[in-house]
Amino acid sequence: MESLGQVLKQMKGPSFLKRSQAIFDELLSNPIVIELREEHPELGEEKLRTNLPRLYQYVNDRRNCVNCPGLDKCPNDFQGHYSKLETEVLHGQLELVERKAPCQLEIAKQNEDQIKKRIRSFYVDERALQEGYNEVEIMRKDRLRAPAVNHVFSYIREVKEHGLSCQGLYLFGSFGTGKTFLMSYLLHELAISGYTGVIVYMPEFVEDLKSMLQDNQKLKDTVEVMKTCDLLIFDDIGAENLSPWVRDHVLGAILNFRMNRKPTFYTSNYDLAGLEKHLSFTSKDGEEMYKGQRLMDRISPFVDVVHLHGENQRRNRSGQLTL
């Protein structure tokens, strides 16, 4: 949108004055300016004339907002903002002051950006975190999931009303029933309330830990983030290929720190007994039952177990994979 200066810069002398007066007269008759003067009856024509560029910008911004093409295509000079005019007494004189105010779309974007900053994802498909969440749709998608979905909803409400406890959730069920999606929803909803969260896809995390052996600082920083975040989700635990070092010195250290401090959450295809069996076996040392039991002592007492029943949502009727 052209500024008033751009409109008038080619004009000089009588042409400039004539065009300027025509613009001013047109603005005075504009409903937006009439509304402004009704809100501020102290504004006389002379004061408006001396603030013609501000008045012109104000009207153009308001017009653009009425016909908003969306935040990405915002035609205003300051994207996502509009001119707001107010009166102030400065040095004993009444002045018209212009301020830039964010529109509702910009405010919503800023809020969403703040939410995203509170969430970190390690190897989890970002689509699971960026999808729009609708409680009604989540519940209706598969009625078999209703008990588990209600449990997750109840947990979220409890945290919002009473704050975090050290008790998390262990969500298990068959493939494609929406475990990751539900935990991502929980993370998003509690991030809105100001909590920080991390979600970790265990199979890839365990593989990546091998490369971190060559970068001790990265390993230390990663583990520290998982220890100290408000909400930690181990996604698809039980699907990873464990080594004794990962189990005892990485996973064990994280869980040992968090128990009795902050909640940890899990999604898995195993129930707790199956997970214990998985954690008892490593590719290097074979079966070590007491090692698995030791780790389970840091998991079982600190979770509510939720069995997620349902159909495989990753396949639609055409057989294609979906979220």
N, C-alpha and C positions, 0 to 999 in steps of 0.2 A: 504494500500500500504506500503510495507516495505521501511524503510529508508536505506540509504547507510550504516549506521553503523550496521544495522541488517544483511545486506547482507554480510558484511566483518568480523563480529565479531568472526566467527568461524575459521578464517584463520590467520595464523602466518607466519612470515619469507617470503621465496620466493613465496609461494602460495598467500599470501596477496598482495605482490607487483605485481605479475603477474595478478591477478584478478582486482586489482585497475587500472592497466594500460589498461586492456581490456575494462573496463567500461569507462575509460576516452576517449579512442579511439572511442568507440561506440557513446559517447555523442558528440564528435567533428563532427562526420559525420551526426548527427541528424539534420533534417531541422529546428527544433526549435532553436538549438544552432547556426546554420549557420545564421539564421535570427537575432539572438541576436548579433552576432559578426559584422554583416553588419550594425546594428544600433549603435554599439559601437566598431568601428575599433581600438580604443585604447587598447582593451583587448587582450593581448597576451596569448599564450598557458600557460606560466608559471603562470600568474595570474589566469587563469581558473583552472589550476591544484591545486593551493592552495585553491581554493574555490569549490573543487569537490563535497562536500556534498550539498552545496547550488545549484550547477548546476544540480545535480541529482534530487533534490526536485523540482526544477523549471520545468524540463522536465516532470517528473511524473505528476505534477499538471496540466500542460498544456494538456497532453494526456487525463487525466481524464475529463477535461473540454470539450474537443472536443467530447468525448463520454459520455456526462453528463447523469447520470441515474436519475436526479432529485435532488432537494435540500435535501430531507429527506434521500436519499441514497448516498449522496456525500461521496466519498472515500478519499478525501483530509484530511490531518491531522487536519486542522482547517475548519470545515464544512462551506460550502458556501464561502470560500475564496481560493485564489490561490497565489502562490509565484510570486512575481514581482521583477526582478533584475534591479538595477540601479547602475551607477558608481558615486562615490564621491571622492573628494580629502580630505583625513583625515590625519592631521599631515604631510602634504607635500607628502603623498603617495596616489596613485590611488588605491581605494578599490572598491570591488564589494559588494553592500549592498542589502540585501534581505528584502522585505516588504510584508506583507500579505494584499491583496486587495480583497474587496468583489466582488463576481460575480454579474451579472445582476439579477439572481434569488434571491440572498440574499438582494440586494438593494431593489428589489420589495417587498420582505417580510418585510424589515425594514420600508418601506414607509407605507405598509398596517397596520403594527403594530402601527405606529404612528397615523394613521387614527382611528383605533379601540380605542386607548386611549382617543380620543377626544369625543367618543360617549358612553353614558351610557344608559342602557335599564332597565326599571322596568317592569318585568312581560311580556314583548313582546317576542314572539318566536324568538330565536336568528337566525333562518334560514332566516328570513326576512331581517336581517342585514348582513348576511354573503353570501348571494347569489351573483353570478356574475351579474352585471348589463350591459345590452346592450340596448342602446337607440332605435336601429332599432327594436329589438325584442319586447321591451316594447310597441312601437307604433303599430306593426303589430299584436300583440296578439289578440286585439279586436278593430276593427275600430270604434265601437261606443264610445270608450274611447278617441278618438283622440283629441277632443276639450279640455278635462280636462288635458290630458297628455301634450299637447302643452302649456297649462297655467302653469303647473309645470315646464316644461323645460324653459319657458320664465322667470319665477321667479328665477330659478337657475342662468341663464345668467345675469340677472339684478344684482343680489347680487355679482356675480364674477366681474362684470364690475364696479359697483358703491358702493359696500358695503351694509351692513345691514341697513334696515329701521325698524321702529316699526310695519310695516304692515306684517301680516302673511297670512295664507290661511285657509279657512274653506272648507274641502273637504267632501261632503256628497253624499250618494247614497245607493243603495240597497246592500244586503249581497253579499260578495264574488266578488265584482267588482275590487278589487285590491287597495283599499284606503291605507291600511297599507303598502303595497309594495311600492306604489308611494311615500309616505312620508318617508319611509326608504331610498329610492333612493335619495330623496332630501337631507336627513340628511347625507348620505354617500358622495354625490357629494360636499356638502359644507364643510364637514370635510376635504376633500382633500385640500380645500383652507385655512384650518387652523381654521375653526370655531368649537366650542364645541357644543354638542347637547345632549338632553335627550329625549327619547321617553317613554311614560308611558301608559300602558294598564289600562284604568280607572276602569273597574269592579274589578280587583284583587287589584289594588292600594287602592281603597276605603275600601275593606275588610281588607287589611293589616294594614290600619291606626288604626284599633281597637286595635291591639296588640302594636302599637307604643305608645299608651296612657300610657303603663307601662314603656316605655323607652323614656323619654323626649329628651335625647340627640340625639337619632337616628331620632326622628321626626324632631327636629330642623335642623339636618344636611341634611335630605332628602329634606325638604322644601327649605333650602338655596341653594342646588344644582339646584333645579327647578327654583328658582328666578333668579339666576345669570348666568345660561348657555346662550350661544348665541342663540340657537334654542331650543324651547321646543314644543314637540308634545304630545297632549292629544289624545290618540288613543281610538276610540270607545266611545267617550263621549256621554252620554245619555243612556248607557247600564248598568250603575252602580246604586246601591241602596243607594241613598243619605240620609245622616242624616243632621240636621241643622248645627251641628258642622263642618262636612266635607265641606259643601257648603259655610258657612259663614266665617269660621275661617281658613280653609286650602286652599281650591280652591280660595276663595275670596282674601285671603292675597297674594297668588302667583300672581294672575292676577292683583291685585291692584299695586303690585310692578313693574310688567313687562310692563304695558300699558305706552305708550310714551317713553319706554326705549328699549325693545327688542321684536322681533316678537314671537308670539305664534301661533301654528298650531293645527288644530283639524281634526279628522276624525269622522264621525257620520252617522248613518242611518236616523237621523232627519235633516230637514232643520232648519233654525234659529228659526222660529216660533214654531216648534215642540220641539226644545231644550229648549226654554224659558218655555214652558209648563212643560217640565220635571223638570227643575231646580226650578220651583215654588212649587213642591210637594215633601215632605219628609215623610218618614215612621212614624216619630214621631209627627210632627205638622200639617200634612195634607197640604192643599193648602195655599200658601202664595205668591200671585201674585207679590207683590212689591219686595219680596226677589229675585224672579226669574228675574224680570226686572232690579234690581240693579246689578246682576251678568252679565246680558246680556249687560249692559252699558259698561262693561269691556271687552266684546268679540266683539260684532257687529261692532263698529267703527274701529276696528283694524285688520279686516280680509277682504280679497277678497273671496267672496263665489264662489265655483266651484262645479258644479253638475257633478258627475261622472256617466255617463250612461254605461251600459255594461252588459254582461252575467255573471253568477256566475262562476268564474274561479276556485272555490274550488272543482268543480266536473268535472272530465274528462268523456269521453264517457262511461267508464265502471262503472261510478257512484262512484268511489273512490275519497276520499278527496285529493286535492293537494294544493300546495301554489298558 
